[in-house]
Amino acid sequence: MKKYLYFLAGTLIFCFSTCNLFAEDLKLSGSLDVGYYSRYVCSGVTLYNDHVFQQSIGVRIEPLGLYTRIWSSYSPKGGFNSDFGDEIDYIIGIYRIFKGVGIDISYSFYNMFNVENTAGDLHALVLRLDLLEVFSIKPYIRLEENIPVDRNILEGGFIYELGIKYDINLLKFNVSIKGHDGAYRARPELVSSTELAISSNFKIKKVNISPTINLQKRLGYKVRNGGIAEDKIWYGINFSIPF
């Protein structure tokens, strides 16, 4: 528990040292997002192997970089609160740029199936670093520590992701590798999977539209042998309305 307290203390120190909390020209902005996806895959794990609707609403305070968001997933096939396609997440964080490096620190509460019961849910501490761009290639690192409410129901664990982003005209490419320390009672895998995401973004009036296709290749153990990733292809589209 001490390391989590250190994480929160470090976040507060980072916030106070890089933000002018008494800035006069604070700006509040946000967005409402609605998306459809053929599968729900997260951190290499196939949480739900059928189509889902995923929506969120969030606000951001600039120039502080503070943000909060409520995100949810709904599986129409089984109905709400019937399977692991249903989830509600509550997120709060701060994003700052320090010497050209984007630093995103956040806390999330994952209210998973059953959503009316918090016993099988997770707390998550997330650190993402958007590193310096090199030849139009944008590398990043994402680290996530999942802390279970009840380890006997759902085990947590440490998950990491290394990736690069590259844009070619209207197409956006994201290539990443993922690994974990034995999360969700799986066998530890230095590298569990790799993923290629190809997306685009265009606007119709005030609505931002982002179609995407994702291809994931398992590099670790098979699921039946204790791994967490499978070979998967999925697609989706997201509609975002800023306000």
C-alpha positions in Angstrom: 0.0 0.0 0.0 2.9 2.4 0.6 3.9 2.4 -3.0 0.4 3.6 -4.0 0.6 6.4 -1.5 4.0 7.4 -2.9 2.4 7.4 -6.3 -0.4 9.7 -5.2 2.0 12.0 -3.3 4.2 12.2 -6.4 1.3 13.1 -8.5 0.3 16.0 -6.2 3.9 17.2 -6.1 4.1 17.1 -9.9 0.8 19.0 -10.2 1.8 21.8 -7.8 5.3 22.1 -9.3 4.2 22.4 -12.9 0.8 24.2 -12.6 -0.2 27.7 -11.7 -3.2 26.8 -9.7 -4.1 30.5 -9.4 -4.1 31.1 -13.2 -6.7 33.7 -14.1 -7.5 32.4 -17.6 -8.8 28.9 -16.9 -10.6 27.3 -19.8 -13.1 24.5 -19.4 -13.7 22.1 -22.4 -14.9 18.6 -22.9 -16.3 16.0 -25.3 -19.1 13.5 -25.6 -18.1 10.3 -27.4 -20.1 7.4 -28.7 -18.5 4.4 -30.4 -19.3 0.9 -31.8 -16.7 -1.9 -31.8 -16.9 -5.5 -33.1 -15.0 -6.7 -29.9 -13.9 -5.4 -26.6 -10.2 -6.0 -26.3 -8.1 -4.1 -23.7 -4.4 -4.5 -22.9 -4.3 -7.6 -25.0 -7.2 -9.2 -23.1 -10.4 -10.1 -24.9 -12.9 -9.0 -22.4 -15.9 -9.6 -24.6 -15.8 -11.4 -27.9 -18.8 -9.7 -29.5 -19.9 -6.2 -30.5 -20.2 -3.5 -27.9 -21.2 0.2 -27.7 -18.7 2.3 -25.8 -19.4 5.9 -24.7 -17.9 8.5 -22.5 -18.1 12.1 -21.4 -15.2 14.1 -20.1 -14.1 17.6 -19.2 -10.6 19.2 -19.1 -9.4 22.4 -17.3 -6.6 24.2 -19.1 -3.9 25.3 -18.7 -3.8 23.1 -15.6 -4.1 19.9 -17.7 -6.6 18.4 -15.2 -9.3 16.2 -16.5 -12.0 13.8 -15.5 -14.0 11.3 -17.6 -16.8 8.7 -17.2 -16.5 5.9 -19.7 -18.8 2.9 -20.2 -19.2 -0.2 -22.3 -22.5 -1.9 -23.2 -23.1 -5.3 -24.8 -26.5 -5.3 -26.5 -26.5 -9.0 -27.1 -26.8 -9.9 -23.4 -28.3 -6.7 -22.1 -26.8 -4.3 -19.5 -25.0 -5.8 -16.5 -25.1 -9.4 -17.9 -21.4 -10.0 -19.0 -17.9 -8.6 -19.2 -19.0 -6.4 -22.1 -20.6 -4.1 -19.5 -18.5 -1.8 -17.5 -18.3 1.7 -16.1 -15.0 3.5 -15.4 -14.4 6.7 -13.5 -11.2 8.5 -14.3 -9.4 11.6 -13.0 -5.9 12.7 -14.1 -3.5 15.4 -15.1 -1.6 15.8 -18.4 1.4 18.1 -18.6 4.3 18.6 -21.0 7.7 18.8 -19.4 10.7 19.5 -21.6 8.9 18.1 -24.7 7.7 14.9 -22.9 4.0 14.5 -22.4 3.3 13.1 -18.9 -0.2 11.7 -18.2 -0.9 10.5 -14.6 -4.3 9.2 -13.7 -6.4 7.2 -11.3 -9.3 5.0 -12.5 -12.0 3.0 -10.8 -13.1 0.1 -13.0 -16.7 -0.8 -12.1 -16.8 -4.2 -13.8 -19.5 -6.9 -14.0 -21.6 -6.9 -11.9 -21.7 -3.1 -11.9 -24.0 -2.9 -8.9 -21.5 -4.8 -6.8 -17.9 -3.4 -6.3 -16.4 -6.6 -4.9 -14.9 -7.7 -8.2 -13.7 -4.2 -9.3 -10.3 -2.6 -9.7 -8.5 0.6 -8.8 -5.9 1.5 -11.4 -2.9 3.9 -11.3 -1.7 4.8 -14.8 1.4 6.6 -16.0 1.8 7.4 -19.7 4.8 9.1 -21.3 4.6 10.6 -24.8 8.3 10.7 -25.6 10.2 13.1 -28.0 9.2 12.8 -31.6 12.0 11.4 -33.9 11.6 11.6 -37.7 7.8 12.0 -37.3 7.7 8.8 -35.2 6.0 9.4 -31.8 7.1 6.8 -29.2 5.2 6.3 -25.9 5.2 4.2 -22.8 2.1 3.2 -20.7 2.4 1.6 -17.3 -0.7 0.5 -15.3 -1.0 -1.0 -11.8 -4.3 -2.7 -11.2 -5.3 -3.0 -7.5 -8.2 -5.3 -6.8 -11.0 -4.6 -4.3 -11.0 -8.3 -3.5 -8.2 -10.5 -4.8 -10.3 -13.6 -4.2 -12.7 -12.4 -6.9 -10.5 -10.6 -9.4 -6.7 -10.5 -9.3 -5.0 -7.3 -10.3 -1.5 -6.9 -11.6 1.0 -4.7 -13.5 0.6 -4.2 -17.2 2.9 -2.3 -19.6 2.7 -1.2 -23.2 5.5 0.2 -25.5 4.4 1.7 -28.8 5.0 4.1 -31.6 2.7 6.3 -33.6 3.1 7.5 -37.2 0.8 9.5 -39.4 0.7 9.3 -43.2 -1.7 11.8 -44.6 -5.2 10.8 -43.3 -4.1 7.5 -41.9 -2.8 7.0 -38.3 -0.7 4.0 -37.4 -0.1 2.7 -33.9 2.2 -0.3 -33.3 2.6 -1.6 -29.8 3.8 -4.5 -27.7 2.3 -5.5 -24.4 3.3 -7.5 -21.4 2.5 -8.1 -17.7 3.7 -9.5 -14.4 1.0 -12.2 -14.1 -2.1 -10.0 -14.2 -5.5 -11.6 -13.6 -3.9 -14.8 -12.4 -2.2 -15.4 -15.7 1.4 -16.6 -16.2 3.9 -13.7 -16.3 4.7 -12.7 -19.9 7.5 -10.3 -20.8 5.8 -9.8 -24.1 2.2 -11.2 -24.4 1.1 -9.6 -27.7 1.7 -7.0 -30.4 -1.0 -4.9 -32.0 -1.3 -2.7 -35.1 -4.1 -0.1 -35.1 -4.9 1.8 -38.2 -7.3 4.7 -37.9 -8.3 7.9 -39.5 -10.1 11.1 -38.4 -12.4 13.5 -40.3 -15.1 16.0 -39.4 -18.6 16.5 -40.5 -19.8 19.8 -39.1 -18.9 19.7 -35.4 -18.7 15.9 -35.2 -15.2 14.2 -35.2 -15.5 10.7 -36.8 -12.8 8.1 -36.3 -13.0 4.7 -37.9 -10.4 2.1 -36.8 -9.2 -1.5 -37.4 -7.0 -3.4 -35.0 -4.9 -6.5 -35.6 -3.5 -8.3 -32.6 -0.9 -11.2 -32.6 -0.3 -13.3 -29.6 3.4 -13.6 -28.7 3.1 -15.3 -25.3 1.4 -18.4 -24.0 -1.9 -19.6 -25.3 -4.8 -18.7 -23.1 -5.4 -22.4 -22.2 -1.7 -22.5 -21.0 -2.0 -19.4 -18.8 -1.6 -16.5 -21.3 -3.9 -13.5 -21.6 -3.8 -12.7 -25.3 -5.3 -14.2 -28.5 -5.0 -13.5 -32.2 -7.8 -11.1 -32.9 -9.0 -8.7 -35.5 -11.6 -6.1 -34.7 -12.9 -2.8 -36.0 -15.0 0.1 -34.8 -16.0 3.7 -35.3 -16.2 6.6 -32.8 -18.2 9.8 -32.9 -16.9 12.7 -30.8 -18.7 16.0 -30.1 -16.6 18.7 -28.5 -18.1 21.3 -26.2 
